[in-house]
Amino acid sequence: MMAPDEIRSTLEQALPGSQVEVTDLTGGLDHFQVVVVSPLFEGKALIERHRMVQSKLRAEVEDGRIHALSLRTYTPEQWRKLLR
């Protein structure tokens, strides 16, 4: 099991300049929704963005600390438009 703050910290360190929000979906600390807003996603297809995030959490998924991961990835501009 992993705390949401651990996931957030891991991703923020691995993807510099990114904002990360992590929600524990079930209360069991193994099913998460992760929202990542990053300038690193500029010009990247959705699948590339997801792979970038998933690769940073591969060990945690493989050892079972994370069972399910729902990803939402945005560029800063896309995020600003969503918040309007």
LINLIN-V140503 format. One line per field, one symbol per residue. ss: DSSP state (H for helix, E for strand, C for the rest). psi: psi as a letter, one per 20 degrees, with the letter a starting at -180 (. if undefined). A space follows every 50 residues. Layout:
# LINLIN-V140503
ss=???
psi=???
This chain:
# LINLIN-V140503
ss=CCCHHHHHHHHHHHCCCCEEEEEECCCCCCEEEEEEECHHHCCCCHHHHH HHHHHHCHHHHHCCCCCEEEEEEECHHHHHHHHC
psi=qqqhhggggghhhhmpjqpppppohijjkioqppppopiiipjqqghggg hgghhijgghghjihpgqopqppqrhgggghhi.
